[in-house]
Structures are given as structure tokens and as C-alpha cells.
Amino acid sequence: MHKATKSSSTGVIVINMWHWSHRLYRTVTEAMNAMIKADYRICEIRLKRLAVFQDAITSGMGVSEYAPKSEAARNVTALYTELMKLIK
């Protein structure tokens, strides 16, 4: 497995299953801050831990198809928009 480093990667880190009250919040936040200090790029948009993501997958759809007006759909759209700006 290739270890991503500042000089070898142009990728962006996306935080998934984000939940403010999760017991690992502090650990994840500390890890994110360490990555930022090490000059890694982290998306501002975090994919939140929402039940509608699982509901959509179970139905064989993306969240934007399953529940287009949901917070999850808005979250994915915002992530897509941010990623498109970063790669242009």
C-alpha cells in the first residue's frame, strides 16, 4: 500500500460518517488538525452520519435519488461542489 505524503499525493481527505456528539469526536478532530498542520488538504464539507445514507443504499439508490431534499443530499451536493473547485 502506498502511503500518501505531501510530495507524492494531490488528493484530498474527505471525512465520512461525521457526528459531532460521537465519542471519537475529539480523536478525529485532533487527527484532522495534525493532518492540516502537516499540509494535507481536508475538505471543509464532512459527510455526516445520517440514517438516510443507509436507507438509500438499501433501496439501491444514491441519497440524491432516494431523498433529494434531505440534509444528506445537500451534504453530498456541497461535497461535490467543493471537490470540483479543488480539482480545477
DOKOLVO-9978 format. One record per atom (N, C-alpha, C): residue number from 1; atom name; x, y, z. Coordinates in Angstrom, 3 decimals, padded with zeros to 6 digits. Layout:
[rec NUM, "CA", [X, Y, Z]]
...
This chain:
[rec 1, "N", [000.849, -001.179, 000.000]]
[rec 1, "CA", [000.000, 000.000, 000.000]]
[rec 1, "C", [000.891, 001.236, 000.000]]
[rec 2, "N", [000.561, 002.186, -000.850]]
[rec 2, "CA", [001.322, 003.427, -000.951]]
[rec 2, "C", [000.866, 004.404, 000.115]]
[rec 3, "N", [001.810, 004.921, 000.855]]
[rec 3, "CA", [001.487, 005.923, 001.872]]
[rec 3, "C", [001.465, 007.299, 001.227]]
[rec 4, "N", [000.366, 007.995, 001.347]]
[rec 4, "CA", [000.247, 009.334, 000.777]]
[rec 4, "C", [001.086, 010.318, 001.582]]
[rec 5, "N", [001.862, 011.100, 000.896]]
[rec 5, "CA", [002.635, 012.158, 001.536]]
[rec 5, "C", [002.376, 013.449, 000.780]]
[rec 6, "N", [002.808, 014.547, 001.358]]
[rec 6, "CA", [002.595, 015.844, 000.727]]
[rec 6, "C", [003.186, 015.875, -000.681]]
[rec 7, "N", [004.375, 015.315, -000.843]]
[rec 7, "CA", [005.045, 015.399, -002.134]]
[rec 7, "C", [004.543, 014.374, -003.142]]
[rec 8, "N", [003.900, 013.300, -002.688]]
[rec 8, "CA", [003.503, 012.242, -003.615]]
[rec 8, "C", [002.012, 012.204, -003.908]]
[rec 9, "N", [001.228, 013.085, -003.318]]
[rec 9, "CA", [-000.209, 012.997, -003.498]]
[rec 9, "C", [-000.820, 014.362, -003.746]]
[rec 10, "N", [-001.763, 014.391, -004.650]]
[rec 10, "CA", [-002.525, 015.618, -004.871]]
[rec 10, "C", [-003.958, 015.410, -004.411]]
[rec 11, "N", [-004.185, 014.387, -003.641]]
[rec 11, "CA", [-005.525, 014.043, -003.175]]
[rec 11, "C", [-006.039, 014.969, -002.098]]
[rec 12, "N", [-007.279, 014.708, -001.753]]
[rec 12, "CA", [-007.971, 015.473, -000.726]]
[rec 12, "C", [-008.605, 014.474, 000.235]]
[rec 13, "N", [-008.510, 014.730, 001.505]]
[rec 13, "CA", [-009.095, 013.849, 002.511]]
[rec 13, "C", [-010.539, 014.275, 002.751]]
[rec 14, "N", [-011.449, 013.291, 002.704]]
[rec 14, "CA", [-012.867, 013.531, 002.969]]
[rec 14, "C", [-013.227, 012.797, 004.248]]
[rec 15, "N", [-013.772, 013.516, 005.198]]
[rec 15, "CA", [-014.200, 012.908, 006.456]]
[rec 15, "C", [-015.623, 012.372, 006.258]]
[rec 16, "N", [-015.798, 011.095, 006.550]]
[rec 16, "CA", [-017.066, 010.409, 006.344]]
[rec 16, "C", [-017.625, 009.956, 007.690]]
[rec 17, "N", [-018.947, 009.837, 007.764]]
[rec 17, "CA", [-019.624, 009.391, 008.990]]
[rec 17, "C", [-019.384, 010.360, 010.143]]
[rec 18, "N", [-019.321, 011.651, 009.828]]
[rec 18, "CA", [-019.048, 012.696, 010.825]]
[rec 18, "C", [-020.245, 012.866, 011.748]]
[rec 19, "N", [-019.960, 012.943, 013.046]]
[rec 19, "CA", [-021.031, 013.147, 014.019]]
[rec 19, "C", [-020.465, 013.919, 015.199]]
[rec 20, "N", [-021.019, 015.085, 015.452]]
[rec 20, "CA", [-020.481, 015.962, 016.492]]
[rec 20, "C", [-020.495, 015.349, 017.878]]
[rec 21, "N", [-021.471, 014.555, 018.189]]
[rec 21, "CA", [-021.551, 014.023, 019.547]]
[rec 21, "C", [-020.939, 012.633, 019.682]]
[rec 22, "N", [-020.361, 012.135, 018.601]]
[rec 22, "CA", [-019.758, 010.802, 018.636]]
[rec 22, "C", [-018.609, 010.788, 019.638]]
[rec 23, "N", [-018.416, 009.672, 020.298]]
[rec 23, "CA", [-017.383, 009.589, 021.339]]
[rec 23, "C", [-015.971, 009.736, 020.783]]
[rec 24, "N", [-015.789, 009.546, 019.479]]
[rec 24, "CA", [-014.469, 009.701, 018.877]]
[rec 24, "C", [-014.232, 011.105, 018.322]]
[rec 25, "N", [-015.163, 012.017, 018.563]]
[rec 25, "CA", [-015.067, 013.370, 018.008]]
[rec 25, "C", [-013.719, 014.018, 018.307]]
[rec 26, "N", [-013.299, 013.954, 019.554]]
[rec 26, "CA", [-012.031, 014.599, 019.943]]
[rec 26, "C", [-010.850, 013.962, 019.212]]
[rec 27, "N", [-010.836, 012.647, 019.127]]
[rec 27, "CA", [-009.737, 011.951, 018.448]]
[rec 27, "C", [-009.706, 012.311, 016.966]]
[rec 28, "N", [-010.862, 012.319, 016.328]]
[rec 28, "CA", [-010.938, 012.657, 014.906]]
[rec 28, "C", [-010.514, 014.103, 014.693]]
[rec 29, "N", [-010.965, 014.995, 015.547]]
[rec 29, "CA", [-010.597, 016.409, 015.428]]
[rec 29, "C", [-009.089, 016.593, 015.592]]
[rec 30, "N", [-008.491, 015.923, 016.547]]
[rec 30, "CA", [-007.040, 016.008, 016.734]]
[rec 30, "C", [-006.291, 015.468, 015.514]]
[rec 31, "N", [-006.772, 014.369, 014.955]]
[rec 31, "CA", [-006.143, 013.796, 013.765]]
[rec 31, "C", [-006.261, 014.756, 012.577]]
[rec 32, "N", [-007.431, 015.371, 012.418]]
[rec 32, "CA", [-007.624, 016.334, 011.330]]
[rec 32, "C", [-006.688, 017.529, 011.493]]
[rec 33, "N", [-006.574, 018.029, 012.703]]
[rec 33, "CA", [-005.685, 019.165, 012.954]]
[rec 33, "C", [-004.232, 018.806, 012.662]]
[rec 34, "N", [-003.830, 017.600, 013.011]]
[rec 34, "CA", [-002.467, 017.143, 012.722]]
[rec 34, "C", [-002.245, 017.058, 011.216]]
[rec 35, "N", [-003.235, 016.569, 010.488]]
[rec 35, "CA", [-003.106, 016.479, 009.030]]
[rec 35, "C", [-003.020, 017.860, 008.398]]
[rec 36, "N", [-003.791, 018.805, 008.916]]
[rec 36, "CA", [-003.741, 020.176, 008.403]]
[rec 36, "C", [-002.369, 020.784, 008.658]]
[rec 37, "N", [-001.837, 020.589, 009.859]]
[rec 37, "CA", [-000.504, 021.106, 010.181]]
[rec 37, "C", [000.564, 020.480, 009.302]]
[rec 38, "N", [000.339, 019.229, 008.883]]
[rec 38, "CA", [001.295, 018.537, 008.011]]
[rec 38, "C", [001.056, 018.895, 006.540]]
[rec 39, "N", [000.159, 019.851, 006.300]]
[rec 39, "CA", [-000.106, 020.381, 004.966]]
[rec 39, "C", [-000.917, 019.456, 004.063]]
[rec 40, "N", [-001.717, 018.574, 004.645]]
[rec 40, "CA", [-002.648, 017.774, 003.855]]
[rec 40, "C", [-003.907, 018.595, 003.622]]
[rec 41, "N", [-004.557, 018.344, 002.515]]
[rec 41, "CA", [-005.807, 019.055, 002.219]]
[rec 41, "C", [-006.984, 018.229, 002.726]]
[rec 42, "N", [-007.837, 018.872, 003.505]]
[rec 42, "CA", [-009.033, 018.221, 004.035]]
[rec 42, "C", [-010.238, 019.036, 003.597]]
[rec 43, "N", [-011.233, 018.354, 003.052]]
[rec 43, "CA", [-012.449, 019.048, 002.627]]
[rec 43, "C", [-013.116, 019.733, 003.808]]
[rec 44, "N", [-013.645, 020.909, 003.542]]
[rec 44, "CA", [-014.420, 021.610, 004.565]]
[rec 44, "C", [-015.728, 020.874, 004.833]]
[rec 45, "N", [-016.296, 020.288, 003.785]]
[rec 45, "CA", [-017.548, 019.537, 003.910]]
[rec 45, "C", [-017.237, 018.157, 004.460]]
[rec 46, "N", [-017.952, 017.764, 005.493]]
[rec 46, "CA", [-017.822, 016.421, 006.060]]
[rec 46, "C", [-019.139, 015.693, 005.816]]
[rec 47, "N", [-019.049, 014.450, 005.372]]
[rec 47, "CA", [-020.272, 013.672, 005.183]]
[rec 47, "C", [-020.769, 013.227, 006.543]]
[rec 48, "N", [-021.932, 013.689, 006.895]]
[rec 48, "CA", [-022.480, 013.418, 008.216]]
[rec 48, "C", [-023.006, 011.988, 008.330]]
[rec 49, "N", [-023.081, 011.517, 009.547]]
[rec 49, "CA", [-023.638, 010.197, 009.814]]
[rec 49, "C", [-025.154, 010.337, 009.907]]
[rec 50, "N", [-025.825, 010.007, 008.817]]
[rec 50, "CA", [-027.278, 010.141, 008.737]]
[rec 50, "C", [-027.880, 008.827, 008.263]]
[rec 51, "N", [-028.992, 008.456, 008.851]]
[rec 51, "CA", [-029.649, 007.182, 008.527]]
[rec 51, "C", [-030.072, 007.109, 007.066]]
[rec 52, "N", [-030.380, 008.235, 006.453]]
[rec 52, "CA", [-030.851, 008.226, 005.076]]
[rec 52, "C", [-029.799, 007.673, 004.113]]
[rec 53, "N", [-028.511, 007.772, 004.456]]
[rec 53, "CA", [-027.475, 007.164, 003.619]]
[rec 53, "C", [-027.681, 005.647, 003.542]]
[rec 54, "N", [-027.906, 005.012, 004.692]]
[rec 54, "CA", [-028.141, 003.559, 004.715]]
[rec 54, "C", [-029.460, 003.211, 004.033]]
[rec 55, "N", [-030.485, 004.019, 004.244]]
[rec 55, "CA", [-031.779, 003.767, 003.612]]
[rec 55, "C", [-031.656, 003.798, 002.090]]
[rec 56, "N", [-030.907, 004.759, 001.576]]
[rec 56, "CA", [-030.731, 004.885, 000.132]]
[rec 56, "C", [-029.983, 003.676, -000.429]]
[rec 57, "N", [-028.909, 003.271, 000.233]]
[rec 57, "CA", [-028.134, 002.114, -000.222]]
[rec 57, "C", [-028.996, 000.860, -000.227]]
[rec 58, "N", [-029.770, 000.677, 000.828]]
[rec 58, "CA", [-030.644, -000.491, 000.925]]
[rec 58, "C", [-031.655, -000.518, -000.226]]
[rec 59, "N", [-032.050, 000.652, -000.683]]
[rec 59, "CA", [-033.001, 000.748, -001.789]]
[rec 59, "C", [-032.321, 000.727, -003.155]]
[rec 60, "N", [-030.999, 000.617, -003.157]]
[rec 60, "CA", [-030.257, 000.567, -004.416]]
[rec 60, "C", [-030.136, 001.908, -005.108]]
[rec 61, "N", [-030.171, 002.979, -004.342]]
[rec 61, "CA", [-030.100, 004.323, -004.912]]
[rec 61, "C", [-029.055, 005.157, -004.198]]
[rec 62, "N", [-028.653, 006.223, -004.853]]
[rec 62, "CA", [-027.855, 007.233, -004.194]]
[rec 62, "C", [-028.760, 008.095, -003.340]]
[rec 63, "N", [-028.201, 008.773, -002.379]]
[rec 63, "CA", [-029.019, 009.570, -001.471]]
[rec 63, "C", [-029.730, 010.718, -002.203]]
[rec 64, "N", [-029.117, 011.230, -003.252]]
[rec 64, "CA", [-029.747, 012.320, -004.013]]
[rec 64, "C", [-030.963, 011.839, -004.801]]
[rec 65, "N", [-030.992, 010.562, -005.152]]
[rec 65, "CA", [-032.165, 009.981, -005.818]]
[rec 65, "C", [-033.237, 009.614, -004.790]]
[rec 66, "N", [-032.793, 009.011, -003.704]]
[rec 66, "CA", [-033.702, 008.476, -002.689]]
[rec 66, "C", [-034.437, 009.583, -001.940]]
[rec 67, "N", [-033.691, 010.589, -001.537]]
[rec 67, "CA", [-034.278, 011.692, -000.759]]
[rec 67, "C", [-033.638, 013.004, -001.206]]
[rec 68, "N", [-034.038, 013.499, -002.390]]
[rec 68, "CA", [-033.361, 014.657, -002.983]]
[rec 68, "C", [-033.404, 015.947, -002.166]]
[rec 69, "N", [-034.347, 016.073, -001.254]]
[rec 69, "CA", [-034.437, 017.301, -000.452]]
[rec 69, "C", [-033.894, 017.118, 000.958]]
[rec 70, "N", [-033.246, 015.989, 001.209]]
[rec 70, "CA", [-032.744, 015.683, 002.555]]
[rec 70, "C", [-031.437, 016.418, 002.856]]
[rec 71, "N", [-031.105, 016.463, 004.128]]
[rec 71, "CA", [-029.825, 017.031, 004.551]]
[rec 71, "C", [-028.675, 016.256, 003.931]]
[rec 72, "N", [-028.828, 014.944, 003.835]]
[rec 72, "CA", [-027.778, 014.103, 003.252]]
[rec 72, "C", [-027.537, 014.462, 001.788]]
[rec 73, "N", [-028.601, 014.670, 001.031]]
[rec 73, "CA", [-028.464, 015.054, -000.376]]
[rec 73, "C", [-027.771, 016.414, -000.494]]
[rec 74, "N", [-028.142, 017.340, 000.375]]
[rec 74, "CA", [-027.480, 018.668, 000.369]]
[rec 74, "C", [-026.005, 018.517, 000.739]]
[rec 75, "N", [-025.718, 017.622, 001.663]]
[rec 75, "CA", [-024.344, 017.367, 002.108]]
[rec 75, "C", [-023.493, 016.824, 000.954]]
[rec 76, "N", [-024.033, 015.865, 000.211]]
[rec 76, "CA", [-023.310, 015.273, -000.922]]
[rec 76, "C", [-023.126, 016.304, -002.037]]
[rec 77, "N", [-024.141, 017.099, -002.301]]
[rec 77, "CA", [-024.040, 018.135, -003.328]]
[rec 77, "C", [-022.966, 019.157, -002.960]]
[rec 78, "N", [-022.926, 019.558, -001.698]]
[rec 78, "CA", [-021.911, 020.517, -001.244]]
[rec 78, "C", [-020.510, 019.912, -001.357]]
[rec 79, "N", [-020.371, 018.637, -001.025]]
[rec 79, "CA", [-019.072, 017.961, -001.158]]
[rec 79, "C", [-018.650, 017.927, -002.621]]
[rec 80, "N", [-019.559, 017.554, -003.504]]
[rec 80, "CA", [-019.257, 017.520, -004.936]]
[rec 80, "C", [-018.797, 018.895, -005.425]]
[rec 81, "N", [-019.512, 019.931, -005.038]]
[rec 81, "CA", [-019.166, 021.293, -005.446]]
[rec 81, "C", [-017.766, 021.664, -004.959]]
[rec 82, "N", [-017.471, 021.343, -003.695]]
[rec 82, "CA", [-016.146, 021.662, -003.151]]
[rec 82, "C", [-015.045, 020.895, -003.891]]
[rec 83, "N", [-015.266, 019.621, -004.129]]
[rec 83, "CA", [-014.256, 018.808, -004.827]]
[rec 83, "C", [-014.018, 019.321, -006.246]]
[rec 84, "N", [-015.062, 019.719, -006.940]]
[rec 84, "CA", [-014.904, 020.242, -008.291]]
[rec 84, "C", [-014.076, 021.523, -008.291]]
[rec 85, "N", [-014.268, 022.365, -007.290]]
[rec 85, "CA", [-013.467, 023.590, -007.179]]
[rec 85, "C", [-011.997, 023.263, -006.915]]
[rec 86, "N", [-011.756, 022.239, -006.106]]
[rec 86, "CA", [-010.384, 021.880, -005.753]]
[rec 86, "C", [-009.614, 021.276, -006.917]]
[rec 87, "N", [-010.297, 020.558, -007.811]]
[rec 87, "CA", [-009.555, 019.897, -008.888]]
[rec 87, "C", [-009.434, 020.741, -010.152]]
[rec 88, "N", [-010.091, 021.879, -010.196]]
[rec 88, "CA", [-009.987, 022.755, -011.374]]
[rec 88, "C", [-008.796, 023.660, -011.274]]
